[in-house]
Amino acid sequence: MTDAIRRPVVISSSDAVGRIDWGGAVEALRAGHLLPPAQIRDVFLGPAQGTMMSRSAYIEGLGYGAKSFTVFDANAARGLPTVQGAMLVFDPHDGALAAVIDSALVTGVKTAADSVLGASLLARPDSRHLLVVGAGTVAASLIRAYTTVLPGIERVSVWARRPEQAQALVAGLAGIGAELAVVTDLPDAVGRADIVSTATMAREPVILGDWLRPGTHVDLIGAFKSDMREADDALIARAALFVDSRATTLGHIGELMLPIASGAITPGDVLGDLYDLVRPDARKRFTDDEITVFKNGGGAHLDLMIAVYIARMMAG
């Protein structure tokens, strides 16, 4: 009987250093959205200062996944990680536990691949200049993913509230096939960029609609709570608006909830999510002058798609 028991593969973030193929990660998300729609469920437990979140998904043909993690804001002052957890992946055929993966690894790869898939479907094909707003861990992954999957990008500008943080990020990046630069004038940088990707913890808009030139693609990542947003009402209202998942953004994230509450947009103004966008007949960008917005909200089904990709990559 013991011969039939399969031991799950255990994968830490350090195991995957230097092994992530960004093109493969983006393709895993694209292919996953061609499968039947996922069943997803989120559970939140505990007080605000110490919360455990469990995000689960089932995708026919891919399997089952559950990412459970704790968020302790006070840990930063103790020199401990704020977010800690693991992703469990179960076989679609017999339900066996197939993999246990560091949740930070899954989240990091998922977040960047999610945004780059959106940009590959919505940004102008001739986009050359990427502006990254924010200079944390997510920003580093974004720069690597964008410049790998969209090789037409020739310049990457980085802005952060603390310029020294942006300078440290740029100095620490190696092997990027694009010119890297730190910028300090955010309105001017937004007005010059073809793609603007925001990865901040902002609760008030950092990007204003009046700053954008026609044809810009805006990739909004940072806001993940109901009181958080990175774009103002003017930007959300003037753009062709898309999300990665209607189920995890509408009614959950301030980036959409706040402009809906103000009357700037309605839920019907969301033109599609990734399940729509990956299909050949999808409504995408209409013209080169159209401004497009993609809200990256995440979701357990995207975690599962990326976790299966990571497990298969490490097994190979």
C-alpha positions in Angstrom: 0.0 0.0 0.0 2.8 2.4 0.8 4.1 1.9 -2.7 1.0 3.7 -4.1 1.6 6.8 -1.9 3.3 9.6 -3.8 5.3 12.1 -1.9 4.5 15.8 -2.8 7.3 17.9 -4.2 8.2 20.7 -1.8 9.4 23.9 -3.4 10.8 27.0 -1.7 11.5 30.4 -3.2 15.2 29.7 -3.1 14.7 26.5 -5.1 13.4 28.6 -8.1 16.0 31.3 -8.1 17.2 31.8 -11.7 14.8 29.1 -13.0 11.6 31.1 -13.8 10.8 31.3 -17.5 8.6 34.4 -17.7 7.4 33.4 -21.2 6.4 30.0 -19.8 4.6 31.6 -16.8 2.6 33.9 -19.1 1.7 31.0 -21.4 0.5 29.0 -18.3 -2.0 31.8 -17.5 -3.1 32.1 -21.1 -3.6 28.3 -21.5 -5.3 28.1 -18.1 -7.9 30.7 -19.2 -8.8 28.5 -22.2 -9.9 25.7 -19.7 -13.4 25.7 -18.2 -14.0 28.6 -15.8 -12.6 28.0 -12.3 -14.5 27.5 -9.1 -13.0 29.8 -6.5 -13.6 30.5 -2.8 -11.8 32.8 -0.3 -11.9 32.6 3.5 -10.6 35.3 5.9 -10.0 34.6 9.6 -8.6 36.5 12.5 -8.3 40.1 13.6 -7.1 42.9 11.2 -3.6 43.0 12.7 -3.2 39.2 12.3 -5.2 37.7 9.5 -5.1 34.3 7.8 -6.4 34.1 4.3 -7.2 30.9 2.4 -7.8 31.1 -1.3 -9.0 27.9 -3.1 -9.7 27.0 -6.7 -10.7 24.0 -8.8 -10.1 24.0 -12.6 -11.3 21.1 -14.6 -8.3 19.4 -16.2 -5.8 21.2 -14.1 -6.6 20.2 -10.5 -7.2 21.7 -7.1 -5.2 24.4 -5.2 -5.3 26.2 -1.9 -3.1 29.0 -0.9 -3.1 29.7 2.8 -1.1 32.6 4.3 -1.0 34.9 7.3 -0.6 38.7 7.2 0.9 40.2 10.3 1.7 43.9 9.7 3.7 44.2 13.0 6.2 41.6 11.8 8.1 44.1 9.8 9.3 45.9 13.0 10.4 42.5 14.3 12.5 41.7 11.2 10.0 39.0 10.2 8.1 38.6 6.9 4.7 40.2 6.9 3.2 37.5 4.7 4.0 33.8 5.3 2.3 30.7 3.9 2.2 27.9 1.4 0.3 26.8 -1.7 -1.0 23.2 -1.9 -1.6 21.6 -5.3 -3.7 18.5 -5.6 -3.9 16.1 -8.6 -7.0 16.4 -10.8 -7.4 12.7 -11.2 -7.0 11.1 -7.8 -6.8 14.1 -5.4 -3.3 13.3 -4.2 -1.2 16.1 -2.8 1.2 16.9 -5.7 3.1 19.9 -4.5 3.7 22.3 -1.5 5.1 25.6 -2.7 6.1 28.7 -0.9 3.2 31.1 -1.2 5.5 34.1 -1.8 7.0 32.3 -4.9 3.6 31.6 -6.3 2.3 35.2 -5.6 5.4 36.8 -7.1 5.4 34.9 -10.3 1.6 35.1 -10.7 1.5 38.9 -10.1 4.0 39.8 -12.8 2.8 37.2 -15.3 -0.8 38.3 -14.9 0.1 41.9 -15.7 2.3 41.0 -18.7 -0.4 38.7 -20.1 -2.8 41.7 -19.9 -0.3 44.0 -21.6 0.5 41.5 -24.3 -3.3 41.5 -25.2 -4.0 45.2 -24.7 -0.9 47.4 -25.2 0.0 48.8 -28.6 2.3 46.3 -30.4 4.8 49.1 -31.0 5.2 50.0 -27.3 8.8 50.8 -26.5 8.8 52.7 -23.1 7.7 51.1 -19.8 7.2 53.1 -16.7 7.2 51.2 -13.4 5.7 53.1 -10.5 7.0 51.6 -7.2 10.4 50.1 -6.5 9.7 47.0 -4.3 10.0 43.3 -4.9 7.0 43.3 -7.3 8.7 46.1 -9.4 11.8 44.0 -9.9 9.7 41.0 -11.2 7.7 43.3 -13.4 10.8 44.6 -15.1 12.2 41.2 -15.8 8.9 39.8 -17.0 8.0 42.7 -19.2 11.3 42.9 -20.9 11.5 39.2 -21.5 7.9 38.7 -22.9 7.7 42.0 -24.7 11.2 42.3 -26.2 10.1 45.5 -28.1 10.5 47.4 -24.9 13.7 49.5 -25.2 13.5 51.7 -22.1 12.3 51.1 -18.6 11.8 54.1 -16.3 11.3 53.6 -12.5 9.7 56.1 -10.1 9.3 55.8 -6.4 8.4 58.2 -3.6 11.9 57.7 -2.3 14.3 58.2 -5.3 17.0 56.3 -3.5 14.8 53.2 -3.5 14.3 53.4 -7.2 18.1 53.9 -7.7 18.8 50.8 -5.5 16.3 48.8 -7.6 17.9 49.8 -10.9 21.4 49.2 -9.6 20.5 45.7 -8.5 19.1 44.6 -11.8 21.4 42.7 -14.2 20.8 41.2 -17.6 17.9 43.4 -18.6 17.7 43.9 -22.3 16.5 47.5 -22.1 17.8 50.9 -20.9 17.0 51.5 -17.2 16.6 54.9 -15.8 15.3 56.5 -12.5 12.8 59.4 -13.0 11.6 61.9 -10.4 8.9 63.9 -12.3 6.0 61.4 -12.3 3.5 63.4 -14.4 6.1 63.9 -17.1 7.2 60.3 -17.0 3.6 59.1 -17.3 3.1 61.4 -20.3 6.1 59.9 -22.1 5.4 56.2 -21.4 3.7 53.6 -23.7 2.9 51.3 -20.7 2.5 52.5 -17.1 2.7 49.7 -14.5 1.9 50.6 -10.9 2.9 48.5 -7.9 2.4 50.7 -4.8 0.6 50.5 -1.5 -1.3 53.7 -2.3 -4.7 54.5 -0.8 -5.1 57.7 -2.8 -4.5 58.0 -6.6 -0.9 58.3 -7.7 -1.7 58.3 -11.5 -4.1 61.0 -12.9 -6.0 60.6 -16.1 -5.0 64.0 -17.3 -1.4 62.9 -17.4 -1.7 60.2 -20.0 -1.2 60.6 -23.8 -3.5 58.8 -26.2 -2.6 55.1 -26.8 -1.2 54.4 -23.3 -1.8 51.1 -21.6 -2.1 51.3 -17.8 -1.4 48.2 -15.7 -2.8 48.7 -12.1 -1.5 46.2 -9.6 -1.1 47.6 -6.1 -4.6 48.2 -4.8 -5.9 44.9 -3.3 -8.3 46.2 -0.6 -11.6 48.1 -0.7 -9.9 51.3 0.5 -7.0 51.2 -1.9 -6.5 52.7 -5.4 -3.8 53.9 -7.7 -5.8 55.7 -10.5 -8.2 58.6 -10.2 -11.8 58.6 -11.5 -10.8 60.5 -14.6 -8.4 57.8 -15.7 -10.8 54.9 -15.0 -13.6 56.7 -16.8 -11.7 57.7 -20.0 -10.1 54.3 -20.6 -11.3 51.0 -22.1 -11.4 49.1 -18.8 -10.4 45.4 -18.4 -9.7 43.2 -15.4 -8.0 39.8 -14.8 -11.0 38.4 -13.1 -14.5 39.9 -12.6 -15.0 37.6 -9.6 -12.1 38.9 -7.7 -12.1 42.6 -8.6 -15.7 43.9 -8.9 -17.1 44.4 -5.4 -13.8 43.7 -3.7 -11.1 46.3 -4.7 -11.2 50.0 -4.3 -9.8 50.6 -7.7 -13.2 49.7 -9.1 -15.5 50.1 -6.0 -14.7 53.7 -5.4 -15.3 55.0 -9.0 -18.5 52.9 -9.1 -19.6 54.5 -5.9 -18.8 58.0 -7.2 -20.8 57.3 -10.4 -17.7 57.7 -12.6 -18.3 54.2 -14.0 -20.7 51.3 -13.7 -19.9 47.6 -13.4 -20.9 47.3 -17.1 -18.0 49.5 -18.1 -15.7 46.6 -17.4 -15.3 45.3 -21.0 -13.8 41.9 -20.2 -11.5 39.7 -18.1 -8.8 37.2 -19.1 -11.3 34.6 -19.9 -12.6 36.9 -22.5 -9.3 38.4 -23.7 -7.5 35.2 -24.5 -10.2 34.3 -27.1 -9.5 35.3 -30.8 -12.8 37.2 -31.2 -12.4 39.2 -27.9 -12.9 42.9 -27.7 -9.4 44.3 -27.1 -7.9 47.6 -28.1 -9.9 49.3 -30.9 -7.4 51.9 -32.0 -3.8 53.0 -31.5 -5.1 56.2 -29.7 -7.3 54.3 -27.2 -6.2 54.3 -23.6 -6.5 50.8 -22.0 -6.5 49.9 -18.3 -6.0 46.4 -16.9 -6.7 45.9 -13.2 -4.6 43.0 -11.8 -6.6 41.8 -8.9 -5.3 38.2 -8.6 -7.3 35.2 -7.5 -7.0 31.6 -6.4 -7.4 30.3 -10.0 -4.4 32.3 -11.2 -2.4 31.0 -8.2 -3.4 27.4 -9.2 -2.3 28.0 -12.9 1.1 29.3 -11.8 1.6 26.7 -9.0 1.0 23.9 -11.5 3.5 25.6 -13.9 6.1 25.9 -11.2 5.7 22.3 -10.1 6.0 21.0 -13.6 9.0 23.3 -14.3 10.8 22.2 -11.2 10.0 18.5 -11.9 11.5 18.9 -15.4 
